[in-house]
Structure formats: C-alpha cells, structure tokens
Amino acid sequence: MANPVLNQNFMQQERVLDSEPMTINGSINKTFVLLGCLLLGSLATWHMFYIGAVDKVMAMTSVAFFTSIIFALITIFNRKNAGIFAPVYSVSEGVLLGGISAVIEQSYPGIAIQAVGLTMLCLFSMLILYKTGLVKCTEKFRSVLFISTLSVVGIYLINFIGHFFHMQIPYIFTSSTIGIGFSLLVVAIASLNFIIDFDFIEKGSQYLLPKYMEWYGAFGLMVTLVWLYIEILNLLAKMRDR
C-alpha cells in the first residue's frame, strides 16, 4: 500500500455485519469536517502572523509540527478513536501549514492561494481519473507507488540527517532544473496517492467496515492532502526563485 495510513490488510478482520457499516458519503462528510478543522487552524496562525505576533506563530508552528506527528501515529494505531484524534491532527496541521504559508507568502506574494488552487486541482483530477477508470488501483500500481513514496521519504530523511553534519544532497533541493524536476516528480507521486485513498474508502464500504472507519478514511485523505500542498508550495517557491 502506498499510503501507510490506509492498509487493506485489516479489512477482513474489521468487517461488520451486525452494526452500521462505513459508507462513501459518510467518509466524504468526515473529510469536510477535517478540512474545516485544518482551515480553522491555518487561518488562526495566518491572522496572528499578519497582526505582528510572529514569535507566537513560530512557537505555535513548532508545537504543531510535533503534535501533528504524535496524533497521526495515535490515529494510525487507534483507529476506533479516529473520530477524536483525526480532528486534533487536522487542527495541528492547519496551524503548521498556516505558519509555513504565511512565512513563504512574505517572500513570494500570492504563492499560498496558488498552492491551494493547484492542490485542489490535483485532488479533483485524481478523483476523475479514478472514477472514470483511467487509473486503476491494481496491486502493481500499489507496489510501484509504495516503493516511490518510500524512496521520497528516504531521500528526505537522508537530507534531514545530513543537515546535522553540514551536508546536503546536491541539486534536488535547489531551484535548479534538477531541483524543479525532482519536485514535479514528488508532486506526481503525492497526487497518485489519492487513488489509493479513494480505493480504500470505496473498498471499505464494500467490505462493510465499521462506521468509525469513515473517520480513518478521511484521515488518510487529509494526510495525502497536506503532503501534496507542502510539495506544491515548495515547487512554486523553487520556480519563483528562477
């Protein structure tokens, strides 16, 4: 599975026949709730940044970074309570994205709204490709996307560790042609993860998973959405540098 949040291995184990099952519409509704939580968090830090509370925003962004990681892990390992933890994750990510976006917006005016627009365009484009069957979520597709996603994570991890030794992977994190090409590739990989998310939600309703899995499916979508937004923001910043 490409998105580690959404794994089909537990579908058979969690199948229910004697209670209300997961539905596609339910997952969509939960996704909108989590999106609302994210927007509230991002607008709050965005507003604070522009009224001059920069130090508070930086502190909140740092706390939100670790909070989002913690609650993402809690949600992954405690799916039954995803309805409690996923909203906290979304608010934390909103605070984080609001702070990051506000800082980058200072250097590149208009970049945030462009990133939001492109993220939504990628989301709906992948939905159309999935619903029309132009892109099918086969086992081969999952395997290739899993390896690709894992490779990107590995590159980021190596570069992060390298910072402690004053080292960096050359070219790919710069605004060079290679760097922009790498970001385009990562954006494509992140976008394709939506296919996995859509398939999980559809299969989950077919397998009659428990109602709380609607929150978990929505959480998986939010993880991909946040990742894609950050990658698009990074890509646009590189292109502005050119």
Backbone as CSV, one residue per row, in Angstrom:
resi,resn,N_x,N_y,N_z,CA_x,CA_y,CA_z,C_x,C_y,C_z
1,MET,0.838,-1.195,0.000,0.000,0.000,0.000,0.877,1.251,0.000
2,ALA,0.599,2.195,-0.835,1.443,3.386,-0.905,1.256,4.273,0.302
3,ASN,0.025,4.573,0.646,-0.237,5.394,1.818,-0.250,4.494,3.047
4,PRO,0.754,4.589,3.934,0.823,3.691,5.084,-0.339,3.853,6.046
5,VAL,-1.044,4.979,5.956,-2.199,5.201,6.818,-3.334,4.259,6.443
6,LEU,-3.483,3.996,5.139,-4.595,3.199,4.643,-4.078,1.848,4.181
7,ASN,-4.396,0.818,4.914,-3.900,-0.511,4.625,-5.068,-1.481,4.575
8,GLN,-5.189,-2.231,3.497,-6.321,-3.131,3.326,-6.191,-4.415,4.133
9,ASN,-5.054,-4.671,4.739,-4.834,-5.942,5.422,-5.817,-6.192,6.561
10,PHE,-6.328,-5.083,7.157,-7.232,-5.293,8.292,-8.694,-5.256,7.886
11,MET,-8.975,-5.175,6.588,-10.368,-5.055,6.159,-11.195,-6.281,6.549
12,GLN,-10.654,-7.458,6.269,-11.392,-8.664,6.583,-11.593,-8.826,8.088
13,GLN,-10.564,-8.464,8.865,-10.656,-8.619,10.318,-11.682,-7.681,10.931
14,GLU,-11.855,-6.489,10.345,-12.727,-5.498,10.944,-14.103,-5.443,10.280
15,ARG,-14.397,-6.366,9.426,-15.685,-6.381,8.746,-16.813,-6.573,9.744
16,VAL,-17.890,-5.822,9.574,-19.033,-5.917,10.480,-20.285,-6.281,9.691
17,LEU,-21.135,-7.045,10.315,-22.396,-7.432,9.694,-23.595,-7.120,10.584
18,ASP,-23.361,-6.786,11.842,-24.459,-6.595,12.781,-24.553,-5.175,13.313
19,SER,-23.867,-4.235,12.668,-23.969,-2.838,13.071,-23.852,-1.958,11.838
20,GLU,-23.993,-0.646,12.017,-23.977,0.260,10.886,-22.589,0.289,10.251
21,PRO,-22.493,0.056,8.944,-21.183,0.000,8.284,-20.723,1.355,7.767
22,MET,-19.501,1.382,7.356,-18.890,2.541,6.722,-19.548,2.791,5.365
23,THR,-19.723,4.065,4.998,-20.262,4.423,3.689,-19.363,5.460,3.020
24,ILE,-19.474,5.566,1.704,-18.691,6.556,0.964,-19.129,7.964,1.348
25,ASN,-20.443,8.184,1.416,-20.949,9.515,1.777,-20.516,9.909,3.175
26,GLY,-20.493,8.938,4.080,-20.039,9.220,5.440,-18.589,9.653,5.459
27,SER,-17.746,8.996,4.661,-16.333,9.360,4.587,-16.148,10.751,3.985
28,ILE,-16.975,11.072,2.991,-16.910,12.399,2.379,-17.265,13.472,3.399
29,ASN,-18.318,13.227,4.167,-18.732,14.191,5.194,-17.643,14.386,6.242
30,LYS,-17.024,13.283,6.648,-15.949,13.383,7.638,-14.739,14.129,7.068
31,THR,-14.486,13.942,5.785,-13.375,14.649,5.142,-13.596,16.151,5.194
32,PHE,-14.839,16.578,4.944,-15.149,18.009,5.014,-14.990,18.543,6.439
33,VAL,-15.318,17.732,7.429,-15.140,18.146,8.825,-13.661,18.356,9.123
34,LEU,-12.834,17.407,8.710,-11.396,17.512,8.953,-10.793,18.668,8.170
35,LEU,-11.296,18.889,6.958,-10.820,20.020,6.170,-11.167,21.338,6.850
36,GLY,-12.359,21.395,7.452,-12.751,22.585,8.201,-11.841,22.817,9.395
37,CYS,-11.482,21.734,10.090,-10.554,21.847,11.227,-9.201,22.377,10.773
38,LEU,-8.733,21.867,9.636,-7.449,22.322,9.105,-7.492,23.803,8.736
39,LEU,-8.575,24.216,8.096,-8.708,25.618,7.696,-8.766,26.547,8.906
40,LEU,-9.459,26.137,9.956,-9.534,26.955,11.171,-8.145,27.158,11.773
41,GLY,-7.378,26.063,11.849,-6.029,26.161,12.400,-5.119,27.033,11.553
42,SER,-5.214,26.888,10.236,-4.339,27.657,9.347,-4.704,29.138,9.334
43,LEU,-5.990,29.437,9.347,-6.417,30.840,9.344,-6.030,31.544,10.642
44,ALA,-6.041,30.789,11.742,-5.681,31.370,13.038,-4.218,31.816,13.041
45,THR,-3.316,30.934,12.601,-1.895,31.307,12.600,-1.595,32.345,11.514
46,TRP,-2.281,32.239,10.395,-2.107,33.228,9.321,-2.462,34.621,9.829
47,HIS,-3.596,34.715,10.544,-4.038,36.011,11.091,-3.044,36.533,12.118
48,MET,-2.591,35.667,13.002,-1.643,36.083,14.039,-0.346,36.588,13.425
49,PHE,0.089,35.936,12.351,1.328,36.352,11.696,1.200,37.764,11.136
50,TYR,0.067,38.059,10.550,-0.102,39.351,9.889,-0.510,40.482,10.830
51,ILE,-0.793,40.153,12.086,-1.019,41.229,13.060,0.248,41.472,13.875
52,GLY,1.327,40.766,13.513,2.619,41.033,14.127,3.062,40.076,15.213
53,ALA,2.241,39.048,15.519,2.616,38.097,16.567,3.493,36.994,15.986
54,VAL,4.589,37.388,15.375,5.453,36.448,14.654,6.085,35.426,15.594
55,ASP,6.565,35.884,16.745,7.205,34.966,17.694,6.230,33.896,18.176
56,LYS,4.991,34.311,18.447,3.973,33.347,18.880,3.669,32.339,17.774
57,VAL,3.613,32.817,16.549,3.344,31.932,15.418,4.461,30.916,15.260
58,MET,5.708,31.341,15.392,6.837,30.426,15.269,6.788,29.349,16.353
59,ALA,6.430,29.778,17.569,6.331,28.817,18.674,5.184,27.837,18.439
60,MET,4.041,28.375,18.001,2.875,27.521,17.726,3.160,26.546,16.591
61,THR,3.881,27.010,15.578,4.210,26.153,14.442,5.101,24.997,14.865
62,SER,6.060,25.283,15.730,6.958,24.230,16.223,6.186,23.188,17.025
63,VAL,5.307,23.661,17.907,4.497,22.741,18.715,3.564,21.934,17.813
64,ALA,2.964,22.599,16.829,2.028,21.933,15.926,2.715,20.838,15.115
65,PHE,3.974,21.054,14.759,4.718,20.052,13.993,4.782,18.727,14.756
66,PHE,5.187,18.798,16.014,5.305,17.574,16.820,3.927,17.026,17.204
67,THR,2.976,17.916,17.457,1.628,17.471,17.808,0.984,16.700,16.661
68,SER,1.163,17.200,15.433,0.568,16.525,14.277,1.163,15.138,14.077
69,ILE,2.481,15.007,14.292,3.132,13.699,14.159,2.607,12.737,15.218
70,ILE,2.516,13.225,16.450,2.062,12.376,17.562,0.640,11.890,17.324
71,PHE,-0.257,12.804,16.954,-1.656,12.417,16.785,-1.879,11.623,15.504
72,ALA,-1.012,11.796,14.517,-1.099,10.949,13.324,-0.780,9.505,13.704
73,LEU,0.276,9.321,14.485,0.648,7.974,14.922,-0.416,7.364,15.822
74,ILE,-0.977,8.171,16.727,-2.033,7.679,17.616,-3.234,7.230,16.795
75,THR,-3.587,8.015,15.782,-4.735,7.667,14.938,-4.489,6.381,14.172
76,ILE,-3.272,6.213,13.661,-2.939,5.013,12.906,-3.065,3.759,13.763
77,PHE,-2.631,3.850,15.018,-2.637,2.679,15.887,-3.883,2.575,16.769
78,ASN,-4.778,3.554,16.662,-6.020,3.516,17.440,-7.177,3.969,16.550
79,ARG,-7.448,3.156,15.530,-8.432,3.523,14.520,-9.829,3.718,15.083
80,LYS,-10.159,2.992,16.134,-11.508,3.083,16.697,-11.818,4.478,17.230
81,ASN,-10.793,5.203,17.625,-10.978,6.556,18.141,-10.507,7.621,17.160
82,ALA,-10.521,7.269,15.874,-10.089,8.218,14.844,-10.960,9.469,14.837
83,GLY,-12.229,9.312,15.242,-13.125,10.464,15.288,-12.709,11.509,16.313
84,ILE,-11.892,11.111,17.279,-11.381,12.035,18.298,-10.018,12.586,17.890
85,PHE,-9.147,11.693,17.457,-7.761,12.081,17.200,-7.544,12.739,15.840
86,ALA,-8.284,12.311,14.820,-8.100,12.885,13.483,-8.387,14.389,13.446
87,PRO,-9.444,14.895,14.120,-9.650,16.343,14.144,-8.510,17.099,14.817
88,VAL,-7.941,16.520,15.875,-6.804,17.169,16.544,-5.616,17.219,15.597
89,TYR,-5.394,16.119,14.889,-4.334,16.094,13.880,-4.555,17.187,12.838
90,SER,-5.788,17.327,12.373,-6.099,18.302,11.317,-5.889,19.731,11.791
91,VAL,-6.309,20.031,13.013,-6.091,21.378,13.556,-4.599,21.659,13.672
92,SER,-3.841,20.677,14.164,-2.390,20.844,14.303,-1.731,21.091,12.958
93,GLU,-2.139,20.314,11.966,-1.586,20.509,10.624,-1.978,21.878,10.077
94,GLY,-3.187,22.322,10.396,-3.623,23.640,9.960,-2.757,24.744,10.542
95,VAL,-2.470,24.637,11.829,-1.594,25.611,12.485,-0.213,25.603,11.832
96,LEU,0.293,24.410,11.566,1.605,24.269,10.940,1.617,24.868,9.531
97,LEU,0.632,24.503,8.718,0.583,24.993,7.340,0.333,26.490,7.282
98,GLY,-0.484,26.996,8.217,-0.736,28.434,8.255,0.524,29.221,8.525
99,GLY,1.325,28.734,9.456,2.585,29.404,9.775,3.580,29.346,8.627
100,ILE,3.728,28.149,8.040,4.656,27.982,6.920,4.234,28.850,5.736
101,SER,2.944,28.825,5.436,2.432,29.575,4.288,2.614,31.073,4.468
102,ALA,2.365,31.549,5.688,2.500,32.986,5.951,3.935,33.448,5.775
103,VAL,4.884,32.636,6.229,6.305,32.991,6.096,6.714,33.029,4.628
104,ILE,6.339,31.989,3.876,6.701,31.929,2.460,5.988,33.022,1.667
105,GLU,4.769,33.354,2.074,3.997,34.403,1.395,4.719,35.751,1.457
106,GLN,5.468,35.975,2.516,6.216,37.221,2.647,7.254,37.368,1.534
107,SER,7.860,36.275,1.149,8.881,36.306,0.101,8.281,36.197,-1.291
108,TYR,7.176,35.458,-1.396,6.552,35.235,-2.703,5.051,35.531,-2.606
109,PRO,4.666,36.785,-2.717,3.244,37.166,-2.587,2.354,36.387,-3.554
110,GLY,1.243,35.882,-3.017,0.279,35.153,-3.824,0.543,33.667,-3.952
111,ILE,1.658,33.198,-3.383,2.043,31.797,-3.566,1.103,30.835,-2.828
112,ALA,0.573,31.270,-1.679,-0.275,30.381,-0.883,-1.564,30.030,-1.609
113,ILE,-2.241,31.036,-2.156,-3.502,30.778,-2.844,-3.260,29.964,-4.111
114,GLN,-2.112,30.165,-4.758,-1.764,29.354,-5.921,-1.580,27.892,-5.524
115,ALA,-0.912,27.678,-4.392,-0.675,26.316,-3.916,-1.990,25.636,-3.552
116,VAL,-2.897,26.377,-2.920,-4.212,25.826,-2.565,-4.972,25.432,-3.829
117,GLY,-4.980,26.332,-4.814,-5.691,26.063,-6.056,-5.149,24.846,-6.787
118,LEU,-3.839,24.727,-6.873,-3.226,23.590,-7.554,-3.451,22.282,-6.795
119,THR,-3.463,22.370,-5.464,-3.726,21.176,-4.658,-5.132,20.656,-4.913
120,MET,-6.111,21.568,-4.943,-7.488,21.170,-5.217,-7.632,20.632,-6.640
121,LEU,-6.897,21.235,-7.580,-6.937,20.770,-8.963,-6.416,19.342,-9.067
122,CYS,-5.319,19.057,-8.367,-4.762,17.700,-8.363,-5.742,16.713,-7.731
123,LEU,-6.371,17.121,-6.634,-7.326,16.257,-5.940,-8.476,15.860,-6.864
124,PHE,-9.105,16.842,-7.496,-10.258,16.551,-8.347,-9.852,15.863,-9.644
125,SER,-8.650,16.139,-10.119,-8.157,15.446,-11.311,-7.976,13.960,-11.028
126,MET,-7.404,13.634,-9.862,-7.221,12.238,-9.479,-8.566,11.547,-9.249
127,LEU,-9.521,12.293,-8.707,-10.859,11.728,-8.487,-11.507,11.371,-9.823
128,ILE,-11.368,12.247,-10.806,-11.923,11.989,-12.141,-11.241,10.781,-12.781
129,LEU,-9.919,10.726,-12.674,-9.177,9.599,-13.235,-9.586,8.291,-12.585
130,TYR,-9.852,8.338,-11.278,-10.251,7.127,-10.557,-11.672,6.702,-10.923
131,LYS,-12.587,7.652,-10.921,-13.995,7.331,-11.175,-14.219,6.876,-12.613
132,THR,-13.447,7.415,-13.557,-13.599,7.016,-14.953,-12.844,5.723,-15.271
133,GLY,-12.032,5.267,-14.330,-11.284,4.039,-14.535,-10.036,4.199,-15.372
134,LEU,-9.663,5.445,-15.676,-8.447,5.680,-16.462,-7.207,5.276,-15.675
135,VAL,-7.282,5.397,-14.359,-6.211,4.910,-13.481,-6.827,3.913,-12.522
136,LYS,-6.397,2.678,-12.586,-6.951,1.626,-11.748,-5.986,1.301,-10.606
137,CYS,-6.563,1.065,-9.456,-5.753,0.784,-8.263,-5.456,-0.720,-8.185
138,THR,-4.564,-1.166,-9.047,-4.181,-2.575,-9.070,-3.069,-2.836,-8.054
139,GLU,-2.772,-4.100,-7.852,-1.694,-4.449,-6.925,-0.354,-3.939,-7.434
140,LYS,-0.146,-3.972,-8.750,1.085,-3.449,-9.319,1.187,-1.946,-9.090
141,PHE,0.065,-1.251,-9.272,0.028,0.193,-9.029,0.397,0.487,-7.583
142,ARG,-0.177,-0.264,-6.651,0.116,-0.073,-5.227,1.597,-0.292,-4.938
143,SER,2.147,-1.358,-5.510,3.543,-1.699,-5.239,4.495,-0.623,-5.745
144,VAL,4.270,-0.170,-6.986,5.131,0.860,-7.570,5.026,2.158,-6.782
145,LEU,3.802,2.519,-6.401,3.609,3.765,-5.664,4.179,3.668,-4.259
146,PHE,4.089,2.482,-3.662,4.663,2.293,-2.329,6.174,2.487,-2.369
147,ILE,6.829,1.870,-3.364,8.279,1.993,-3.491,8.669,3.444,-3.767
148,SER,7.891,4.110,-4.625,8.177,5.512,-4.967,8.036,6.413,-3.744
149,THR,6.952,6.220,-2.998,6.712,7.035,-1.802,7.797,6.785,-0.757
150,LEU,8.148,5.525,-0.578,9.191,5.174,0.391,10.525,5.773,-0.013
151,SER,10.806,5.823,-1.308,12.059,6.404,-1.795,12.129,7.899,-1.492
152,VAL,10.999,8.584,-1.688,10.946,10.020,-1.388,11.178,10.260,0.100
153,VAL,10.533,9.458,0.930,10.718,9.578,2.380,12.186,9.344,2.739
154,GLY,12.804,8.344,2.103,14.203,8.042,2.364,15.122,9.201,1.987
155,ILE,14.857,9.827,0.852,15.662,10.980,0.411,15.542,12.125,1.402
156,TYR,14.300,12.417,1.829,14.097,13.497,2.793,14.779,13.196,4.122
157,LEU,14.719,11.934,4.540,15.334,11.544,5.808,16.855,11.669,5.740
158,ILE,17.436,11.235,4.635,18.889,11.341,4.465,19.308,12.809,4.470
159,ASN,18.547,13.637,3.771,18.889,15.064,3.718,18.744,15.719,5.093
160,PHE,17.709,15.296,5.856,17.497,15.841,7.199,18.664,15.485,8.122
161,ILE,19.077,14.231,8.069,20.208,13.799,8.900,21.489,14.503,8.465
162,GLY,21.622,14.709,7.143,22.807,15.367,6.616,22.981,16.790,7.110
163,HIS,21.859,17.472,7.416,21.931,18.846,7.917,22.740,18.933,9.211
164,PHE,22.680,17.879,10.032,23.412,17.886,11.293,24.926,17.799,11.070
165,PHE,25.313,17.350,9.890,26.736,17.228,9.560,27.127,18.227,8.470
166,HIS,26.261,19.257,8.296,26.503,20.310,7.302,26.655,19.733,5.894
167,MET,25.843,18.738,5.598,25.845,18.099,4.285,24.430,18.109,3.712
168,GLN,24.338,18.135,2.403,23.032,18.134,1.745,23.130,17.415,0.413
169,ILE,22.055,16.709,0.058,22.019,16.055,-1.253,22.057,17.140,-2.325
170,PRO,23.006,17.080,-3.242,23.162,18.171,-4.224,22.006,18.278,-5.206
171,TYR,21.705,19.496,-5.585,20.798,19.857,-6.680,19.301,19.717,-6.382
172,ILE,18.857,18.591,-5.847,17.420,18.325,-5.817,16.645,19.241,-4.863
173,PHE,17.320,19.870,-3.918,16.617,20.775,-3.008,16.920,22.245,-3.342
174,THR,17.402,22.463,-4.550,17.662,23.828,-5.009,16.639,24.203,-6.080
175,SER,16.738,25.443,-6.560,15.820,25.906,-7.607,16.376,25.641,-9.001
176,SER,17.334,24.741,-9.093,17.902,24.363,-10.383,16.883,23.540,-11.172
177,THR,17.218,23.271,-12.418,16.339,22.454,-13.256,16.137,21.074,-12.645
178,ILE,17.197,20.516,-12.102,17.103,19.200,-11.448,16.195,19.285,-10.225
179,GLY,16.350,20.357,-9.444,15.530,20.530,-8.245,14.054,20.664,-8.580
180,ILE,13.741,21.439,-9.609,12.343,21.607,-10.025,11.796,20.292,-10.581
181,GLY,12.626,19.587,-11.339,12.205,18.288,-11.870,11.899,17.297,-10.760
182,PHE,12.736,17.309,-9.711,12.504,16.423,-8.565,11.190,16.774,-7.886
183,SER,10.934,18.064,-7.691,9.691,18.485,-7.036,8.476,18.102,-7.869
184,LEU,8.569,18.225,-9.178,7.469,17.803,-10.058,7.193,16.307,-9.905
185,LEU,8.256,15.529,-9.801,8.109,14.089,-9.619,7.419,13.774,-8.292
186,VAL,7.831,14.468,-7.239,7.242,14.226,-5.918,5.773,14.645,-5.892
187,VAL,5.454,15.760,-6.543,4.060,16.198,-6.635,3.218,15.136,-7.340
188,ALA,3.764,14.547,-8.401,3.052,13.493,-9.128,2.828,12.275,-8.231
189,ILE,3.850,11.892,-7.470,3.734,10.739,-6.571,2.701,11.009,-5.482
190,ALA,2.750,12.204,-4.904,1.784,12.569,-3.864,0.366,12.563,-4.427
191,SER,0.184,13.100,-5.622,-1.141,13.143,-6.245,-1.698,11.745,-6.476
192,LEU,-0.855,10.841,-6.947,-1.298,9.477,-7.226,-1.702,8.731,-5.966
193,ASN,-1.211,9.177,-4.816,-1.625,8.558,-3.562,-3.112,8.746,-3.302
194,PHE,-3.723,9.763,-3.910,-5.166,9.941,-3.782,-5.920,8.733,-4.338
195,ILE,-5.376,8.099,-5.377,-6.018,6.924,-5.958,-6.131,5.820,-4.905
196,ILE,-5.063,5.655,-4.123,-5.064,4.679,-3.037,-6.125,5.040,-1.999
197,ASP,-6.202,6.333,-1.662,-7.166,6.801,-0.668,-8.599,6.553,-1.130
198,PHE,-8.889,6.910,-2.379,-10.239,6.714,-2.916,-10.608,5.230,-2.929
199,ASP,-9.653,4.409,-3.321,-9.904,2.970,-3.394,-10.179,2.391,-2.010
200,PHE,-9.432,2.881,-1.012,-9.648,2.389,0.347,-11.070,2.703,0.818
201,ILE,-11.510,3.927,0.581,-12.844,4.325,1.022,-13.919,3.521,0.292
202,GLU,-13.742,3.324,-1.005,-14.727,2.553,-1.770,-14.740,1.096,-1.338
203,LYS,-13.555,0.510,-1.205,-13.468,-0.889,-0.777,-13.956,-1.053,0.658
204,GLY,-13.688,-0.052,1.489,-14.132,-0.122,2.873,-15.637,-0.212,2.993
205,SER,-16.347,0.521,2.152,-17.812,0.449,2.166,-18.285,-0.892,1.621
206,GLN,-17.572,-1.434,0.651,-17.943,-2.735,0.093,-17.686,-3.862,1.086
207,TYR,-16.618,-3.748,1.865,-16.274,-4.755,2.856,-17.072,-4.606,4.153
208,LEU,-17.930,-3.589,4.199,-18.761,-3.330,5.387,-17.905,-3.103,6.629
209,LEU,-16.900,-2.256,6.502,-16.088,-1.925,7.666,-16.910,-1.116,8.662
210,PRO,-16.496,-1.085,9.937,-17.254,-0.346,10.953,-17.372,1.137,10.634
211,LYS,-18.357,1.784,11.226,-18.658,3.187,10.962,-17.471,4.092,11.268
212,TYR,-16.688,3.764,12.296,-15.577,4.645,12.668,-14.493,4.692,11.594
213,MET,-14.515,3.723,10.676,-13.523,3.734,9.608,-13.752,4.869,8.614
214,GLU,-14.925,5.480,8.655,-15.151,6.675,7.844,-14.177,7.775,8.255
215,TRP,-13.987,7.922,9.568,-13.032,8.907,10.072,-11.617,8.543,9.650
216,TYR,-11.325,7.266,9.664,-9.975,6.823,9.312,-9.689,7.036,7.824
217,GLY,-10.687,6.763,6.990,-10.532,7.018,5.565,-10.347,8.498,5.280
218,ALA,-11.123,9.331,5.987,-10.991,10.782,5.829,-9.626,11.254,6.313
219,PHE,-9.144,10.658,7.377,-7.821,10.986,7.904,-6.737,10.678,6.881
220,GLY,-6.847,9.530,6.216,-5.893,9.173,5.184,-5.868,10.179,4.054
221,LEU,-7.036,10.641,3.653,-7.116,11.676,2.614,-6.428,12.959,3.055
222,MET,-6.609,13.334,4.329,-6.008,14.562,4.834,-4.491,14.466,4.855
223,VAL,-3.971,13.299,5.194,-2.517,13.111,5.206,-1.942,13.362,3.811
224,THR,-2.583,12.786,2.802,-2.131,12.985,1.423,-2.295,14.440,0.997
225,LEU,-3.413,15.056,1.380,-3.694,16.441,1.002,-2.647,17.391,1.576
226,VAL,-2.296,17.201,2.835,-1.285,18.044,3.486,0.077,17.872,2.815
227,TRP,0.439,16.620,2.563,1.726,16.350,1.903,1.778,17.014,0.535
228,LEU,0.709,16.862,-0.234,0.679,17.439,-1.582,0.777,18.958,-1.537
229,TYR,0.057,19.590,-0.613,0.102,21.052,-0.509,1.522,21.538,-0.224
230,ILE,2.203,20.876,0.703,3.571,21.268,1.053,4.499,21.111,-0.149
231,GLU,4.329,20.020,-0.887,5.187,19.788,-2.053,4.923,20.819,-3.153
232,ILE,3.667,21.171,-3.356,3.333,22.180,-4.371,3.856,23.548,-3.944
233,LEU,3.741,23.859,-2.664,4.279,25.113,-2.147,5.782,25.194,-2.375
234,ASN,6.449,24.091,-2.120,7.898,24.026,-2.329,8.250,24.167,-3.808
235,LEU,7.473,23.523,-4.678,7.705,23.610,-6.118,7.530,25.044,-6.614
236,LEU,6.461,25.696,-6.184,6.210,27.073,-6.611,7.298,28.016,-6.130
237,ALA,7.801,27.783,-4.914,8.887,28.622,-4.375,10.141,28.472,-5.214
238,LYS,10.439,27.236,-5.620,11.599,26.992,-6.481,11.441,27.716,-7.811
239,MET,10.252,27.637,-8.372,10.007,28.272,-9.666,10.072,29.786,-9.565
240,ARG,9.635,30.348,-8.449,9.729,31.806,-8.232,11.192,32.221,-8.139
241,ASP,12.026,31.374,-7.550,13.451,31.675,-7.450,14.129,31.779,-8.797
242,ARG,13.565,31.086,-9.769,14.140,31.114,-11.114,13.957,32.487,-11.750
